[in-house]
């Protein structure tokens, strides 16, 4: 043993052979990760443990050389896009019934900075499907930027529930996307629990932060992704954006082509400005927002204060094709 004063090294050897990770061993023995790392290094150097061991990876046991790259078998679900694809297909199946649809696409509410007067006007418009295309929440309290307001997450969720209750009563189908502001909470959790395997997924599963709408109404379809598709309409809220008008929706166009997704129209949220163009025979729309103009737009750091409130009105015919002549953004 490297040092007789370190009897816990025996426990490290046993736990290591059981396939425990360094973080797990540190937690079990109440040691720091670095202490365990150096203990394993010393034990391996002195021949007390082998360089090959069996580790636990989900429900499978994989033997691999320590310090070599682990090539995970492809039947292990490491990428969430499998689940996202299932959610999108499930939504597709609901509306792939040969009926004409009118879709109201709203987004970028940034609760509690939402403009309730504009929202009340939109709620008077009839539609078959009401879309909340991401950034429903602002998650202001989790922002890394300087704050001059005291806004709690409880306040945001209270406003959100009130709005969703009204929307769910008014419209037969409501679809919600996840976007960059909703992801602020998960990024915070990732930063706090990056060294504890499975902790983030465990907390997300228990909290069900963005599935809270299920408690509001069963006709709210939550999509844990940044885009979905109905007919040939794609509604998206990417993290990326450019200052060039129309370019962000063109980038989404290029992305959908790269994954071989067929479509006729893209409504792109996130920008808080508007644009409509026909690009290679596809209709691309940049969707307005439903929040008040933020302080940072007027503080002299931006050379363009363009900021539009409104929605997009999209008509999908019985064949699933977007009617270009009856589809456009609306400014209120």
C-alpha positions as CSV (number, residue, x, y, z in Angstrom):
1,X,0.0,0.0,0.0
2,X,1.4,3.5,-0.9
3,X,1.2,4.7,2.7
4,X,0.1,2.8,5.9
5,X,-1.6,6.0,7.1
6,X,-4.1,5.8,4.2
7,X,-6.1,2.7,5.0
8,X,-9.0,4.1,2.9
9,X,-6.9,3.2,-0.1
10,X,-8.1,-0.4,0.4
11,X,-11.7,0.9,0.0
12,X,-10.6,2.8,-3.2
13,X,-9.2,-0.5,-4.6
14,X,-12.5,-2.3,-3.9
15,X,-14.8,0.4,-5.3
16,X,-12.6,0.9,-8.3
17,X,-12.8,-2.8,-9.1
18,X,-16.6,-2.6,-8.8
19,X,-16.6,-0.1,-11.7
20,X,-17.3,3.0,-9.7
21,X,-16.2,6.3,-11.2
22,X,-13.8,8.7,-9.5
23,X,-16.7,11.0,-8.6
24,X,-18.7,8.2,-7.1
25,X,-15.8,6.9,-5.1
26,X,-15.1,10.4,-3.8
27,X,-18.7,10.8,-2.7
28,X,-18.8,7.4,-1.0
29,X,-15.5,7.9,0.9
30,X,-16.2,11.6,1.6
31,X,-13.0,12.6,-0.3
32,X,-12.3,15.2,-3.0
33,X,-12.2,14.1,-6.6
34,X,-8.5,15.1,-6.7
35,X,-7.7,12.9,-3.7
36,X,-9.3,9.9,-5.5
37,X,-7.5,10.7,-8.7
38,X,-4.1,10.7,-7.1
39,X,-4.9,7.6,-5.0
40,X,-5.8,5.7,-8.2
41,X,-2.7,7.0,-9.9
42,X,-0.5,5.9,-7.0
43,X,-2.3,2.5,-6.7
44,X,-1.9,1.8,-10.4
45,X,1.7,2.9,-10.4
46,X,2.5,0.5,-7.5
47,X,0.6,-2.4,-9.1
48,X,-2.3,-2.6,-6.7
49,X,-4.9,-2.1,-9.4
50,X,-4.9,-3.0,-13.1
51,X,-5.2,-0.7,-16.1
52,X,-8.2,-2.6,-17.3
53,X,-11.4,-2.8,-15.3
54,X,-15.2,-3.2,-15.8
55,X,-17.2,0.0,-15.4
56,X,-21.0,0.5,-15.2
57,X,-22.4,2.3,-18.2
58,X,-26.2,2.4,-17.9
59,X,-27.4,-1.2,-17.7
60,X,-24.4,-2.5,-19.5
61,X,-20.9,-3.6,-18.3
62,X,-18.1,-2.5,-20.5
63,X,-14.4,-3.5,-20.0
64,X,-12.0,-1.0,-21.4
65,X,-8.3,0.1,-20.8
66,X,-8.1,3.1,-18.4
67,X,-6.9,6.3,-20.1
68,X,-8.1,5.1,-23.5
69,X,-11.1,6.5,-25.3
70,X,-14.3,4.7,-24.6
71,X,-16.2,4.0,-27.9
72,X,-19.8,3.5,-26.7
73,X,-21.9,0.9,-28.5
74,X,-24.5,2.5,-30.8
75,X,-27.4,0.8,-29.0
76,X,-26.8,3.0,-26.0
77,X,-29.0,6.1,-26.2
78,X,-26.5,8.9,-25.6
79,X,-28.2,11.5,-27.8
80,X,-31.5,13.1,-26.8
81,X,-32.5,13.6,-30.5
82,X,-34.0,10.2,-30.5
83,X,-36.5,11.3,-27.9
84,X,-37.0,14.7,-29.7
85,X,-37.7,12.8,-33.0
86,X,-40.3,10.7,-31.3
87,X,-42.0,13.9,-29.9
88,X,-42.0,15.5,-33.4
89,X,-43.4,12.3,-35.0
90,X,-46.1,12.0,-32.4
91,X,-47.2,15.6,-33.1
92,X,-47.0,15.0,-36.9
93,X,-49.4,12.0,-36.5
94,X,-51.9,14.1,-34.6
95,X,-52.3,16.6,-37.4
96,X,-51.6,14.5,-40.4
97,X,-55.4,13.9,-41.1
98,X,-56.1,15.7,-44.4
99,X,-57.7,18.8,-42.9
100,X,-57.0,22.4,-43.5
101,X,-55.4,24.2,-40.5
102,X,-55.0,27.8,-39.4
103,X,-51.9,28.1,-37.2
104,X,-51.2,31.2,-35.1
105,X,-47.5,31.3,-34.4
106,X,-46.5,33.4,-31.3
107,X,-43.3,33.5,-29.4
108,X,-40.7,35.4,-27.4
109,X,-43.1,36.3,-24.6
110,X,-40.2,36.6,-22.1
111,X,-42.5,36.5,-19.1
112,X,-42.7,38.7,-17.0
113,X,-41.8,41.2,-19.7
114,X,-44.7,40.1,-21.9
115,X,-47.1,42.7,-23.4
116,X,-50.4,41.5,-22.0
117,X,-52.4,44.0,-24.2
118,X,-51.0,42.5,-27.4
119,X,-51.6,39.0,-26.1
120,X,-55.2,39.8,-25.3
121,X,-55.7,41.0,-28.9
122,X,-54.2,37.8,-30.4
123,X,-56.4,35.7,-28.2
124,X,-59.4,37.1,-30.1
125,X,-58.2,35.6,-33.3
126,X,-59.7,32.1,-34.2
127,X,-57.3,29.3,-35.1
128,X,-57.0,25.6,-35.1
129,X,-53.5,25.5,-33.5
130,X,-51.9,28.0,-31.2
131,X,-48.1,27.9,-31.1
132,X,-45.8,29.3,-28.5
133,X,-42.5,29.1,-30.3
134,X,-40.0,29.3,-27.4
135,X,-38.8,31.9,-24.9
136,X,-42.1,31.8,-23.2
137,X,-40.1,32.4,-20.0
138,X,-37.3,34.9,-19.6
139,X,-35.6,33.1,-16.6
140,X,-34.5,36.6,-15.6
141,X,-33.2,35.6,-12.2
142,X,-30.8,33.1,-13.8
143,X,-29.4,35.5,-16.3
144,X,-25.6,36.2,-16.2
145,X,-26.2,39.8,-17.2
146,X,-26.3,42.7,-14.7
147,X,-29.8,43.0,-13.1
148,X,-31.6,46.0,-11.9
149,X,-34.9,44.3,-11.1
150,X,-36.0,41.8,-8.4
151,X,-37.9,39.1,-10.3
152,X,-38.3,35.6,-8.9
153,X,-38.9,32.4,-10.8
154,X,-42.1,32.0,-8.8
155,X,-43.4,35.2,-10.3
156,X,-42.6,34.0,-13.8
157,X,-44.3,30.7,-13.4
158,X,-47.4,32.4,-11.9
159,X,-47.8,34.6,-14.9
160,X,-47.1,31.6,-17.2
161,X,-49.8,29.5,-15.7
162,X,-52.3,32.3,-15.9
163,X,-51.6,32.8,-19.6
164,X,-51.6,29.1,-20.4
165,X,-54.9,28.5,-18.7
166,X,-56.5,31.2,-21.0
167,X,-54.8,29.9,-24.1
168,X,-55.8,26.3,-23.4
169,X,-59.4,27.3,-22.9
170,X,-59.5,29.3,-26.1
171,X,-57.7,26.9,-28.5
172,X,-58.2,23.2,-29.1
173,X,-54.5,22.6,-29.6
174,X,-51.5,24.5,-28.1
175,X,-47.9,23.6,-29.0
176,X,-44.9,24.8,-27.0
177,X,-41.2,24.8,-27.9
178,X,-38.1,24.9,-25.7
179,X,-35.7,27.7,-26.5
180,X,-32.6,29.4,-25.2
181,X,-34.2,31.2,-22.3
182,X,-35.9,28.1,-21.0
183,X,-32.5,26.4,-21.2
184,X,-31.0,28.8,-18.7
185,X,-32.2,26.7,-15.8
186,X,-30.7,23.5,-17.3
187,X,-27.4,25.3,-18.0
188,X,-27.3,26.4,-14.4
189,X,-27.9,22.8,-13.2
190,X,-25.3,21.5,-15.6
191,X,-22.7,23.9,-14.3
192,X,-23.4,22.9,-10.7
193,X,-23.6,19.1,-11.2
194,X,-21.2,18.6,-14.1
195,X,-19.0,16.2,-12.0
196,X,-21.9,14.0,-10.7
197,X,-23.0,11.5,-13.4
198,X,-26.7,11.3,-13.8
199,X,-27.5,14.1,-11.4
200,X,-28.8,16.6,-14.0
201,X,-31.1,14.0,-15.6
202,X,-32.3,12.9,-12.1
203,X,-33.2,16.5,-11.1
204,X,-34.8,17.3,-14.5
205,X,-37.0,14.2,-14.2
206,X,-38.1,15.0,-10.6
207,X,-38.7,18.7,-11.2
208,X,-40.4,18.4,-14.6
209,X,-39.8,22.2,-14.9
210,X,-41.2,22.6,-18.4
211,X,-43.8,19.9,-18.2
212,X,-45.7,21.9,-15.7
213,X,-48.2,22.8,-18.5
214,X,-49.6,19.3,-18.2
215,X,-51.1,20.4,-14.9
216,X,-52.8,23.3,-16.7
217,X,-54.4,21.4,-19.6
218,X,-54.2,18.1,-21.5
219,X,-54.4,19.9,-24.9
220,X,-51.0,21.5,-24.6
221,X,-48.4,19.6,-26.6
222,X,-44.9,20.3,-25.2
223,X,-42.0,19.7,-27.6
224,X,-38.7,19.4,-25.8
225,X,-36.8,20.6,-28.9
226,X,-36.2,23.8,-30.8
227,X,-38.3,22.9,-33.8
228,X,-41.3,20.9,-34.9
229,X,-43.2,20.2,-38.2
230,X,-46.9,20.1,-39.2
231,X,-47.6,19.3,-42.8
232,X,-44.8,21.1,-44.6
233,X,-44.6,23.9,-42.0
234,X,-41.6,24.0,-39.7
235,X,-41.7,26.3,-36.7
236,X,-38.2,26.8,-35.2
237,X,-36.4,28.8,-32.5
238,X,-32.7,28.3,-32.9
239,X,-30.0,29.6,-30.6
240,X,-28.1,31.2,-33.4
241,X,-29.0,34.5,-35.1
242,X,-27.5,37.1,-37.3
243,X,-28.0,40.9,-37.6
244,X,-28.6,40.6,-41.4
245,X,-32.3,40.7,-42.1
246,X,-33.6,37.3,-43.4
247,X,-30.3,35.5,-42.9
248,X,-31.2,33.6,-39.7
249,X,-34.2,32.0,-41.4
250,X,-31.9,31.2,-44.4
251,X,-29.6,29.5,-41.9
252,X,-32.5,27.4,-40.6
253,X,-33.4,26.6,-44.2
254,X,-29.8,25.3,-44.7
255,X,-29.9,23.3,-41.5
256,X,-33.1,21.5,-42.5
257,X,-31.7,20.7,-45.9
258,X,-28.5,19.3,-44.2
259,X,-30.6,16.8,-42.2
260,X,-32.7,16.0,-45.3
261,X,-35.9,17.4,-43.9
262,X,-38.6,18.2,-46.5
263,X,-40.6,21.4,-46.0
264,X,-42.4,24.3,-47.7
265,X,-42.4,27.0,-45.1
266,X,-40.3,28.0,-42.1
267,X,-41.4,30.4,-39.3
268,X,-38.3,31.4,-37.4
269,X,-38.7,32.9,-33.9
270,X,-36.0,34.4,-31.6
271,X,-35.2,37.6,-33.5
272,X,-38.0,40.0,-32.3
273,X,-38.0,41.5,-35.8
274,X,-39.9,40.6,-39.0
275,X,-39.1,39.4,-42.5
276,X,-40.8,37.5,-45.3
277,X,-39.0,36.1,-48.3
278,X,-39.3,33.3,-51.0
279,X,-36.0,31.5,-50.9
280,X,-35.5,28.7,-53.4
281,X,-39.3,28.2,-53.7
282,X,-39.7,28.1,-49.9
283,X,-41.5,30.6,-47.7
284,X,-39.3,31.9,-44.9
285,X,-40.8,34.1,-42.2
286,X,-39.1,35.8,-39.2
287,X,-41.6,36.0,-36.4
288,X,-42.2,39.1,-34.2
289,X,-42.2,38.9,-30.4
290,X,-44.8,39.5,-27.6
291,X,-42.6,41.3,-25.1
292,X,-41.8,44.9,-24.3
293,X,-38.7,46.4,-25.7
294,X,-35.8,45.6,-23.3
295,X,-33.6,48.1,-21.6
296,X,-30.5,46.9,-23.4
297,X,-31.9,47.9,-26.8
298,X,-32.0,51.5,-25.8
299,X,-28.8,51.8,-23.7
300,X,-26.6,52.9,-26.6
301,X,-24.9,49.6,-27.2
302,X,-27.2,48.7,-30.1
303,X,-27.2,50.5,-33.4
304,X,-30.6,49.2,-34.4
305,X,-33.7,49.3,-32.1
306,X,-35.8,47.3,-34.5
307,X,-38.4,45.4,-32.4
308,X,-41.8,44.3,-33.6
309,X,-44.7,42.8,-31.6
310,X,-47.2,40.5,-33.3
311,X,-47.5,36.9,-34.6
312,X,-47.6,34.9,-37.8
313,X,-50.8,33.6,-39.4
314,X,-50.2,30.4,-41.4
315,X,-52.7,28.4,-43.4
316,X,-52.0,24.8,-44.2
317,X,-54.3,23.2,-46.8
318,X,-55.8,19.8,-46.7
319,X,-52.8,18.3,-48.5
320,X,-50.4,19.6,-45.8
321,X,-49.0,22.4,-48.0
322,X,-48.6,26.0,-46.7
323,X,-50.7,28.4,-48.6
324,X,-48.1,31.2,-49.4
325,X,-50.8,33.7,-50.4
326,X,-52.7,33.4,-47.1
327,X,-49.6,33.1,-44.8
328,X,-47.8,36.1,-43.4
329,X,-46.5,37.8,-40.2
330,X,-48.8,40.4,-38.5
331,X,-47.6,43.4,-36.6
332,X,-49.8,44.8,-33.8
